[in-house]
Amino acid sequence: MKTIVAFKSKSGYTRQYAQWIAEELNCDIKEKPELSDIIDYDTIICGGGMYAGGFNGIKLITKNLDKLSGKKIVLFAVGSNPGREKEMAVFWDRILSKEQQKKIGHFYLRGGFDFSKLTAGDKVLMKMLKIRLQGLKNPTEDEKGMLAAYDTPVDFSDKANIKELIRFVLG
């Protein structure tokens, strides 16, 4: 089984998970892949960050599903949120159809948040979120934690988080 981990990472959390997965599976790894980089593999593990309700890099897979037919496809999204099941179900429903969710393995791996690592454009978007969060009368614990992370970066990355994904790939 020829396997590759293909990923896009803006702030390093997805890159760390991609490296851990590739090490665990002893497989190839490619940052910012094109279709030509992954087409010859039997198993394609694609990772990207969650941004504004989207998934960085998902189009490589969804636009090429017909060309990737017969291959084992696994997605991993990385974000700073706790990854509660109900919230993640809404996310995956937005990213993949129900039929795609049955065929494509999909996992959430909690990363972190470091405002200083963001691009200028992402900083503008995140400043807008910060203003909205600061205006809340009764912020949740998650919202309070997010506000605190603007001043003190948080990293929830943990190699143990890849265990379920690895089991799926090997199963």
HUZI-V589304 format. One record per residue. N is the residue number from 1. RES is the residue in three letters. PSI is psi as a letter, one per 20 degrees, with the letter a starting at -180 (999 if undefined). OMEGA is omega in whole degrees, 0 to 359 (999 if undefined). D_FIRST is the distance of its C-alpha to the first C-alpha in Angstrom with 1 decimal. Layout:
BEGIN
((N	RES	PSI	OMEGA	D_FIRST) (N	RES	PSI	OMEGA	D_FIRST))
END
This chain:
BEGIN
((1	MET	o	180	0.0) (2	LYS	o	188	3.8) (3	THR	q	174	6.2) (4	ILE	q	170	10.0) (5	VAL	o	179	13.1) (6	ALA	p	185	15.8) (7	PHE	r	170	19.3) (8	LYS	p	182	23.0) (9	SER	p	177	25.4) (10	LYS	h	186	29.2) (11	SER	j	172	30.4) (12	GLY	i	182	27.7) (13	TYR	g	178	26.6) (14	THR	h	178	23.4) (15	ARG	g	180	22.7) (16	GLN	g	179	23.1) (17	TYR	g	179	20.7) (18	ALA	g	179	18.0) (19	GLN	g	179	18.6) (20	TRP	g	181	18.5) (21	ILE	g	180	15.2) (22	ALA	h	177	13.6) (23	GLU	g	182	15.4) (24	GLU	h	182	14.4) (25	LEU	i	182	10.6) (26	ASN	l	184	11.3) (27	CYS	r	179	9.7) (28	ASP	q	180	11.7) (29	ILE	q	181	14.6) (30	LYS	p	176	17.1) (31	GLU	q	180	20.5) (32	LYS	l	185	22.2) (33	PRO	q	170	19.5) (34	GLU	r	179	20.4) (35	LEU	h	181	18.5) (36	SER	h	179	18.0) (37	ASP	h	187	16.1) (38	ILE	i	190	13.3) (39	ILE	h	184	13.5) (40	ASP	j	181	11.0) (41	TYR	q	178	8.0) (42	ASP	h	180	5.9) (43	THR	p	182	7.0) (44	ILE	o	178	10.4) (45	ILE	o	186	12.6) (46	CYS	p	181	16.2) (47	GLY	q	177	19.2) (48	GLY	r	179	22.9) (49	GLY	q	174	26.3) (50	MET	p	180	28.5) (51	TYR	p	177	31.6) (52	ALA	l	178	34.6) (53	GLY	j	179	32.6) (54	GLY	a	184	29.9) (55	PHE	o	182	26.4) (56	ASN	o	178	26.0) (57	GLY	i	184	23.2) (58	ILE	h	184	22.6) (59	LYS	h	177	23.9) (60	LEU	h	181	21.0) (61	ILE	g	187	19.0) (62	THR	h	179	22.1) (63	LYS	i	185	23.5) (64	ASN	j	182	20.4) (65	LEU	h	180	19.1) (66	ASP	h	180	20.1) (67	LYS	h	182	18.0) (68	LEU	j	180	14.9) (69	SER	p	179	15.4) (70	GLY	i	179	12.6) (71	LYS	q	175	10.2) (72	LYS	p	182	9.9) (73	ILE	p	180	12.6) (74	VAL	p	178	14.0) (75	LEU	q	169	17.4) (76	PHE	p	178	19.5) (77	ALA	q	182	23.1) (78	VAL	p	179	25.2) (79	GLY	r	182	29.0) (80	SER	i	182	32.1) (81	ASN	r	183	33.1) (82	PRO	i	178	32.8) (83	GLY	k	178	30.2) (84	ARG	q	188	32.3) (85	GLU	g	183	30.7) (86	LYS	g	180	33.4) (87	GLU	h	181	33.2) (88	MET	h	177	29.4) (89	ALA	g	178	29.7) (90	VAL	g	179	32.1) (91	PHE	g	183	29.8) (92	TRP	h	177	26.7) (93	ASP	h	178	29.2) (94	ARG	h	185	30.3) (95	ILE	g	185	26.9) (96	LEU	q	173	25.1) (97	SER	r	178	26.7) (98	LYS	h	179	26.6) (99	GLU	g	178	24.4) (100	GLN	h	180	21.9) (101	GLN	h	178	22.1) (102	LYS	h	185	21.1) (103	LYS	h	187	17.9) (104	ILE	p	174	16.9) (105	GLY	p	182	16.5) (106	HIS	p	188	19.3) (107	PHE	q	174	20.6) (108	TYR	p	178	23.7) (109	LEU	o	184	23.9) (110	ARG	p	180	27.5) (111	GLY	d	182	28.3) (112	GLY	a	179	31.9) (113	PHE	p	176	34.7) (114	ASP	o	184	36.5) (115	PHE	h	183	39.0) (116	SER	h	181	39.5) (117	LYS	i	184	35.9) (118	LEU	q	173	36.3) (119	THR	r	181	37.0) (120	ALA	g	180	40.5) (121	GLY	g	179	39.7) (122	ASP	h	178	37.8) (123	LYS	h	178	40.7) (124	VAL	g	179	43.1) (125	LEU	g	182	41.1) (126	MET	h	174	40.8) (127	LYS	h	177	44.5) (128	MET	g	177	45.3) (129	LEU	g	180	43.3) (130	LYS	g	179	45.2) (131	ILE	g	179	48.5) (132	ARG	g	180	47.6) (133	LEU	h	179	46.6) (134	GLN	h	180	49.8) (135	GLY	i	181	51.8) (136	LEU	p	180	50.6) (137	LYS	h	181	53.4) (138	ASN	m	182	51.3) (139	PRO	q	176	47.8) (140	THR	r	177	45.2) (141	GLU	h	177	43.8) (142	ASP	g	180	40.6) (143	GLU	h	176	42.9) (144	LYS	g	179	44.9) (145	GLY	g	178	41.8) (146	MET	g	178	40.6) (147	LEU	g	180	44.1) (148	ALA	h	183	44.1) (149	ALA	i	176	40.8) (150	TYR	h	181	42.5) (151	ASP	h	182	44.6) (152	THR	o	182	42.3) (153	PRO	q	178	38.5) (154	VAL	q	179	36.2) (155	ASP	o	180	32.7) (156	PHE	j	181	31.0) (157	SER	p	181	27.6) (158	ASP	p	181	26.2) (159	LYS	h	180	22.9) (160	ALA	h	181	23.4) (161	ASN	i	182	23.0) (162	ILE	i	186	19.2) (163	LYS	g	182	18.9) (164	GLU	g	177	18.7) (165	LEU	g	180	16.0) (166	ILE	g	178	13.8) (167	ARG	g	180	14.6) (168	PHE	g	182	13.8) (169	VAL	g	184	10.2) (170	LEU	i	184	9.7) (171	GLY	999	999	11.9))
END
